[in-house]
Amino acid sequence: MEILSTALGYVMNFCYKLLHDYGLAIILFTLISKIVLLPVSIWVQKNSIKMVKMQPDINRILIKHYGDKDEIAEEQSKLYKKEKYNPLASLIPLIIQIILLLGVVAVIKDGINEGVANMKFCGYDLTWITTKQWGLSIITPIIAGVSAWLLCVAQNASNVLQAEQSKLNKYGMMIFSVGLSLYLGCFVYAGVALYWTASNIFAILQLYLLNWAINPKNYVDYEALEETKKELAEIEALGTKKGKRNKEDIKREKADYKKVFLCC
């Protein structure tokens, strides 16, 4: 981590010498980090599109082998290998973001301890920590939380993979992200919260730029996706009506549905 914070420190110092404003330096630093990591973001975008593109096939596997978890897992694994899909790819940006955040905390802390920069930004002191200062510093976690909320809204609507998640997953992640941003915003330097906020705003812009450059609609058969969703929902509904049929009846109906599906 010391090596990382030293490297990030050089970049931050360059930004500060260029702009002579630590707040603007943090924003420029954030932009530079997004540009450097753009190849990773492009890879994640393509990987996410690949996942949604495969979803109709995955739904067909779930229908064909309904209730057979081992067979479903085996068929999905084969499909992933065939399409060269990595399920863990979506975690990479999160890991990088956490590492960068820790590095930024160290860089800003060093800047404060060494007194090498003016830590004022638009009249706001970037050395403030809300739980120590209170008063005007309460703006720090609020802004961080709002930026996290805006990012979640954008992702739920336009992120190719997240848009296909259930409402529980979408809003569960939103609550977690906003809550985490509010909580951390109370305990970190305002400069770190500024980095977090700028990172969220740039992530929104990047999301729409990537959707424009690599449009999911050019790769995903959304009509087939909706059809298989409905078919899967129908077969799942057979097992949700409790107290009206015994287990053998339910199994028989599921088997009949699978035969119809296979014939088609």
C-alpha positions in Angstrom: 0.0 0.0 0.0 3.0 2.3 0.7 4.2 1.9 -2.9 0.7 2.6 -4.2 0.2 5.7 -2.0 3.7 7.0 -3.1 2.8 6.6 -6.8 -0.6 8.2 -6.3 1.1 11.0 -4.4 3.2 11.9 -7.4 0.0 12.1 -9.6 -1.8 14.2 -7.0 1.2 16.6 -6.6 1.3 17.0 -10.4 -2.5 17.8 -10.4 -2.0 20.4 -7.6 1.0 22.1 -9.2 -1.0 22.3 -12.4 -4.2 23.8 -10.9 -3.0 25.3 -7.5 -6.3 24.2 -5.9 -6.4 20.9 -3.9 -10.1 20.3 -4.6 -9.7 20.7 -8.3 -6.6 18.6 -8.1 -8.6 15.8 -6.5 -11.2 16.0 -9.3 -8.5 16.0 -12.0 -6.8 13.0 -10.2 -10.1 11.2 -10.3 -10.6 11.9 -14.0 -7.1 10.6 -14.7 -7.7 7.4 -12.8 -10.9 6.8 -14.8 -9.0 7.3 -18.1 -6.1 5.0 -17.0 -8.7 2.3 -16.0 -10.8 2.7 -19.1 -9.6 -0.5 -20.7 -10.8 -2.4 -17.6 -14.2 -0.6 -17.9 -14.5 -1.6 -21.5 -13.7 -5.2 -20.7 -16.3 -5.2 -18.0 -18.9 -3.6 -20.3 -18.3 -6.3 -22.9 -18.4 -9.1 -20.3 -21.7 -7.7 -18.9 -23.2 -7.6 -22.4 -22.0 -11.2 -22.9 -23.8 -12.3 -19.7 -27.1 -10.7 -20.8 -26.7 -12.1 -24.3 -26.4 -15.6 -22.7 -29.4 -15.1 -20.4 -32.0 -16.6 -22.9 -29.8 -19.7 -23.1 -29.5 -19.8 -19.3 -33.3 -19.5 -18.9 -33.7 -22.4 -21.4 -31.3 -24.5 -19.3 -33.4 -23.6 -16.2 -36.6 -24.7 -17.9 -35.2 -27.8 -19.4 -33.6 -29.1 -16.2 -36.0 -27.4 -13.8 -35.3 -28.6 -10.2 -32.1 -30.4 -11.1 -29.5 -28.2 -9.6 -26.5 -30.3 -10.5 -27.5 -30.5 -14.1 -28.2 -26.8 -14.3 -24.8 -26.0 -12.8 -23.0 -28.3 -15.2 -24.8 -26.9 -18.3 -24.2 -23.3 -17.1 -20.5 -24.0 -16.7 -20.3 -25.4 -20.2 -22.1 -22.3 -21.5 -19.7 -20.0 -19.7 -16.7 -21.8 -21.1 -18.1 -21.8 -24.6 -18.7 -18.1 -24.4 -15.5 -17.4 -22.5 -17.5 -15.5 -19.8 -16.0 -14.7 -16.4 -18.6 -14.4 -13.7 -16.2 -12.5 -11.4 -15.4 -9.7 -13.9 -18.0 -7.4 -12.3 -16.0 -7.5 -9.0 -12.9 -6.1 -10.6 -14.0 -2.4 -10.7 -15.1 -2.7 -7.0 -11.8 -4.1 -5.9 -9.8 -1.4 -7.9 -12.1 1.3 -6.4 -11.4 0.1 -2.8 -7.7 0.0 -3.4 -7.7 3.5 -5.0 -9.8 4.8 -2.1 -7.3 3.5 0.5 -4.5 5.1 -1.5 -6.3 8.4 -1.8 -6.9 8.4 2.0 -3.1 7.9 2.6 -2.3 10.7 0.0 -4.6 13.3 1.5 -3.5 12.4 5.0 0.1 12.9 4.0 -0.8 16.2 2.4 -2.5 17.4 5.6 0.4 16.2 7.9 3.1 17.8 5.7 1.1 21.0 5.2 2.2 21.2 1.5 -1.2 22.4 0.1 -4.0 24.8 0.7 -6.9 22.4 1.6 -9.7 24.9 1.0 -12.1 24.2 -1.9 -14.9 26.7 -2.6 -14.5 27.9 1.0 -14.9 24.4 2.3 -12.1 22.8 4.3 -11.1 19.4 2.9 -9.5 18.4 6.2 -12.8 18.4 8.0 -14.1 15.2 9.4 -17.9 15.4 10.1 -17.8 13.5 13.4 -15.2 15.9 14.7 -16.4 19.2 13.2 -20.1 18.9 12.8 -21.8 22.1 11.7 -21.3 22.9 8.0 -19.2 19.6 7.6 -22.5 17.6 7.7 -22.6 18.5 4.0 -19.8 16.0 3.4 -21.7 12.7 3.9 -24.9 14.2 2.4 -23.1 14.9 -0.9 -21.4 11.6 -0.9 -24.7 9.8 -0.3 -26.5 11.8 -3.1 -23.8 10.9 -5.6 -24.0 7.2 -4.7 -27.8 7.4 -5.1 -27.5 9.1 -8.5 -25.0 6.4 -9.6 -27.4 3.6 -8.5 -30.3 5.2 -10.4 -28.2 5.4 -13.5 -27.0 1.8 -13.2 -30.4 0.4 -12.5 -31.7 2.1 -15.6 -28.8 1.8 -18.1 -26.2 -0.7 -16.9 -26.7 -3.7 -19.2 -26.3 -6.2 -16.5 -27.8 -4.4 -13.5 -30.9 -3.4 -15.5 -31.8 -7.1 -15.7 -31.6 -7.7 -11.9 -34.6 -8.1 -9.7 -36.1 -5.1 -7.9 -34.9 -6.6 -4.6 -31.3 -6.7 -5.9 -31.5 -3.2 -7.5 -32.9 -1.4 -4.5 -31.0 -3.6 -2.0 -27.8 -2.5 -3.6 -29.0 1.1 -3.7 -29.7 1.1 0.0 -26.3 -0.5 0.8 -24.4 1.9 -1.4 -26.1 5.1 -0.2 -25.9 3.9 3.5 -22.2 3.0 3.2 -21.5 6.4 1.5 -23.4 8.3 4.3 -21.6 6.3 7.0 -18.1 6.6 5.6 -18.7 10.2 4.7 -19.0 10.9 8.4 -15.6 9.5 9.3 -13.2 10.4 6.5 -11.6 13.7 5.4 -13.9 15.8 3.3 -11.2 15.6 0.6 -11.7 11.8 0.5 -15.5 12.3 0.2 -14.8 14.7 -2.7 -12.9 12.0 -4.5 -15.7 9.5 -3.9 -18.3 12.0 -5.2 -16.3 12.8 -8.3 -15.7 9.2 -8.9 -19.4 8.5 -8.8 -20.2 11.4 -11.2 -17.5 10.3 -13.6 -18.8 6.7 -13.4 -22.3 7.9 -14.5 -20.8 9.8 -17.5 -18.6 6.7 -18.4 -21.7 4.5 -18.2 -23.5 6.4 -20.9 -20.4 6.9 -23.0 -19.8 3.1 -23.0 -23.4 2.4 -23.8 -23.1 4.7 -26.8 -19.8 3.2 -27.9 -20.7 -0.4 -27.2 -24.5 -0.4 -27.4 -26.0 -3.6 -25.7 -29.0 -3.5 -28.1 -26.6 -4.4 -30.9 -25.7 -7.7 -29.2 -28.6 -8.8 -27.0 -31.8 -10.4 -28.3 -34.1 -8.7 -25.9 -37.2 -10.3 -27.5 -35.8 -13.8 -26.8 -34.9 -12.7 -23.3 -38.4 -11.6 -22.5 -39.9 -14.7 -24.0 -37.7 -17.1 -22.0 -38.4 -15.0 -18.8 -42.1 -15.5 -19.2 -41.6 -19.3 -19.9 -39.5 -19.6 -16.8 -42.0 -17.7 -14.7 -44.8 -20.0 -15.9 -43.0 -23.2 -14.9 -41.9 -21.6 -11.6 -45.5 -20.6 -10.9 -46.4 -24.3 -10.9 -44.7 -24.8 -7.6 -46.0 -21.7 -5.9 -49.6 -22.7 -5.4 -49.6 -24.3 -2.0 -52.4 -26.5 -0.6 -54.2 -27.0 -3.9 -52.2 -29.9 -5.3 -50.0 -32.6 -3.9 -46.3 -32.9 -4.8 -46.9 -35.6 -7.4 -49.4 -33.4 -9.3 -46.9 -30.6 -9.3 -44.1 -32.8 -10.6 -46.3 -34.2 -13.3 -47.3 -30.7 -14.5 -43.7 -29.6 -14.5 -42.8 -32.6 -16.6 -45.6 -31.9 -19.0 -44.5 -28.3 -19.4 -40.9 -29.4 -20.1 -42.1 -31.8 -22.8 -44.1 -29.0 -24.5 -41.0 -26.7 -24.3 -38.7 -29.4 -25.8 -41.1 -30.1 -28.6 -41.2 -26.4 -29.6 
